[in-house]
């Protein structure tokens, strides 16, 4: 048996060549060749300095949030202009007509209620944006995603998770044609 301290090449482990991490010929650990990072020049960050940095970052985030909220409140939503929807004769009482308003990306629904009243709403549910449908047999606007129910006369949420009414679209009849005149409350 050999003396572990006798040989300089086995680093006291009885292994030749040297084990990983034990060192190279200069006595430096092998990992130093692959990761030559030193801590020279690094300064210790005091708690007080860290707190200052943390408060400064929080202030920047707060200012950014306030700025984004102010910018969003200054933006005007598209309330839409006059747009021809459909001939009134094509939408008998108790039926609906789907259209797009105020832009081609906004689904909307026109409902011809019993008694001749016309109501139009955004077709997007106020809960998660699913599309609502007219159910004339139940006299309601229905969102199948989470079983939201809206009153077809007012657009108010009456059942399910939605807590806000549908966005109402102002409509009128001109010379037998139903026109959208704008989004109410926008």
C-alpha positions as CSV (number, residue, x, y, z in Angstrom):
1,X,0.0,0.0,0.0
2,X,1.3,3.5,-0.9
3,X,1.4,6.4,1.4
4,X,-1.3,8.9,0.3
5,X,1.0,11.9,1.2
6,X,4.0,10.4,-0.6
7,X,3.0,11.0,-4.2
8,X,2.4,14.6,-5.4
9,X,0.3,13.5,-8.3
10,X,-2.6,11.8,-6.4
11,X,-3.4,14.7,-4.1
12,X,-3.8,12.5,-1.2
13,X,-6.7,10.5,-2.6
14,X,-4.8,7.6,-4.0
15,X,-6.1,8.4,-7.5
16,X,-3.9,9.2,-10.5
17,X,-4.7,11.5,-12.4
18,X,-6.0,14.0,-9.8
19,X,-9.7,14.0,-9.0
20,X,-11.9,16.7,-10.5
21,X,-12.0,19.8,-8.4
22,X,-8.9,19.0,-6.5
23,X,-6.6,21.2,-8.5
24,X,-4.3,21.5,-11.4
25,X,-0.5,21.5,-11.4
26,X,-0.4,25.0,-10.0
27,X,-2.6,24.0,-7.0
28,X,-5.6,26.0,-8.3
29,X,-9.0,24.2,-8.3
30,X,-9.9,23.1,-11.8
31,X,-13.2,25.0,-11.8
32,X,-11.2,28.3,-11.6
33,X,-10.1,27.7,-15.2
34,X,-13.7,27.4,-16.4
35,X,-15.2,30.1,-14.1
36,X,-12.5,32.8,-13.5
37,X,-14.8,35.0,-11.4
38,X,-13.3,36.9,-8.5
39,X,-14.9,39.0,-5.9
40,X,-12.3,41.8,-6.1
41,X,-13.8,45.2,-6.4
42,X,-17.2,44.1,-5.2
43,X,-18.7,46.3,-2.5
44,X,-21.0,45.3,0.1
45,X,-24.5,46.8,-0.3
46,X,-25.7,48.0,3.1
47,X,-29.3,47.6,4.2
48,X,-29.8,51.3,3.9
49,X,-28.6,51.4,0.3
50,X,-30.8,48.4,-0.6
51,X,-33.8,50.1,0.9
52,X,-33.1,53.3,-1.1
53,X,-32.9,51.2,-4.3
54,X,-36.1,49.4,-3.4
55,X,-37.9,52.7,-2.7
56,X,-36.6,54.2,-6.0
57,X,-37.8,51.2,-8.0
58,X,-41.2,51.3,-6.3
59,X,-41.5,55.0,-7.1
60,X,-40.7,54.3,-10.8
61,X,-43.3,51.5,-10.9
62,X,-45.9,53.8,-9.2
63,X,-45.2,56.6,-11.6
64,X,-45.5,54.3,-14.5
65,X,-48.8,52.9,-13.3
66,X,-50.2,56.4,-12.8
67,X,-49.0,57.5,-16.2
68,X,-50.6,54.5,-17.9
69,X,-53.9,55.1,-16.1
70,X,-53.8,58.8,-17.1
71,X,-53.1,57.9,-20.7
72,X,-55.9,55.3,-20.8
73,X,-58.4,57.8,-19.4
74,X,-57.5,60.3,-22.0
75,X,-58.1,57.9,-24.8
76,X,-61.5,58.1,-26.4
77,X,-63.3,54.9,-27.3
78,X,-64.9,54.6,-30.7
79,X,-68.5,55.6,-30.2
80,X,-69.3,54.9,-33.8
81,X,-71.1,57.1,-36.3
82,X,-74.4,56.5,-38.2
83,X,-74.4,53.1,-39.9
84,X,-77.1,51.3,-41.8
85,X,-77.9,48.0,-40.2
86,X,-80.8,46.2,-42.0
87,X,-84.3,46.8,-43.5
88,X,-86.8,46.7,-40.7
89,X,-89.0,44.2,-42.7
90,X,-86.1,41.7,-42.5
91,X,-86.3,41.5,-38.7
92,X,-89.8,40.5,-37.6
93,X,-90.9,40.9,-34.0
94,X,-89.3,38.2,-31.8
95,X,-86.2,37.8,-34.0
96,X,-82.7,39.1,-34.0
97,X,-80.1,40.3,-36.5
98,X,-76.4,40.1,-36.1
99,X,-74.2,42.9,-37.4
100,X,-70.8,44.6,-36.6
101,X,-70.6,48.0,-34.9
102,X,-68.9,50.4,-34.3
103,X,-66.1,48.7,-36.2
104,X,-65.9,45.5,-38.3
105,X,-64.2,43.8,-35.3
106,X,-67.1,44.5,-32.9
107,X,-70.0,41.9,-33.0
108,X,-73.4,43.4,-32.2
109,X,-76.9,42.1,-32.0
110,X,-80.2,43.8,-32.9
111,X,-83.3,42.4,-31.2
112,X,-86.9,43.2,-32.3
113,X,-88.8,42.8,-29.1
114,X,-92.6,42.0,-28.8
115,X,-94.5,45.3,-29.1
116,X,-92.2,46.6,-31.8
117,X,-89.3,47.9,-29.7
118,X,-85.8,47.6,-31.1
119,X,-82.8,47.1,-28.9
120,X,-79.1,46.7,-30.0
121,X,-76.2,45.7,-27.9
122,X,-72.6,44.7,-28.1
123,X,-72.6,40.9,-28.5
124,X,-69.7,40.6,-26.1
125,X,-70.5,39.4,-22.6
126,X,-69.3,41.7,-19.9
127,X,-67.9,38.8,-17.9
128,X,-65.2,37.4,-20.1
129,X,-66.1,38.6,-23.6
130,X,-67.9,35.5,-25.0
131,X,-70.6,36.1,-27.5
132,X,-74.2,36.4,-26.3
133,X,-77.2,35.0,-28.2
134,X,-80.9,35.9,-28.4
135,X,-83.2,33.2,-27.0
136,X,-86.7,34.3,-28.0
137,X,-88.5,31.4,-26.3
138,X,-87.0,32.5,-23.0
139,X,-87.0,36.2,-23.7
140,X,-83.4,36.7,-22.8
141,X,-79.9,37.3,-24.1
142,X,-77.8,34.4,-23.1
143,X,-74.0,33.8,-22.8
144,X,-73.3,30.0,-23.0
145,X,-69.7,30.3,-21.7
146,X,-70.7,30.8,-18.0
147,X,-74.5,30.9,-18.3
148,X,-74.8,34.7,-18.1
149,X,-78.3,36.1,-18.7
150,X,-79.1,39.6,-19.8
151,X,-82.4,41.5,-20.0
152,X,-83.2,42.2,-23.7
153,X,-84.9,45.4,-23.0
154,X,-82.2,47.1,-21.0
155,X,-79.1,44.9,-21.4
156,X,-78.8,44.5,-17.6
157,X,-77.2,41.4,-16.2
158,X,-79.9,39.3,-14.4
159,X,-78.2,36.0,-13.7
160,X,-74.8,34.3,-13.8
161,X,-71.4,35.9,-13.2
162,X,-71.7,39.1,-15.3
163,X,-72.2,42.1,-13.0
164,X,-72.3,44.9,-15.7
165,X,-74.9,45.4,-18.4
166,X,-74.2,44.9,-22.1
167,X,-73.0,47.9,-24.0
168,X,-76.0,49.5,-25.6
169,X,-76.1,50.8,-29.1
170,X,-78.5,53.6,-30.0
171,X,-80.7,52.6,-32.9
172,X,-83.5,54.3,-34.9
173,X,-85.6,53.6,-37.9
174,X,-85.4,55.9,-40.9
175,X,-87.5,55.2,-44.0
176,X,-87.9,51.5,-43.1
177,X,-84.2,51.0,-42.4
178,X,-82.7,50.4,-39.0
179,X,-79.7,52.6,-38.3
180,X,-77.0,52.5,-35.5
181,X,-76.3,56.0,-34.3
182,X,-73.6,55.4,-31.6
183,X,-72.6,53.5,-28.6
184,X,-74.3,54.8,-25.4
185,X,-72.1,55.7,-22.5
186,X,-68.9,55.6,-24.4
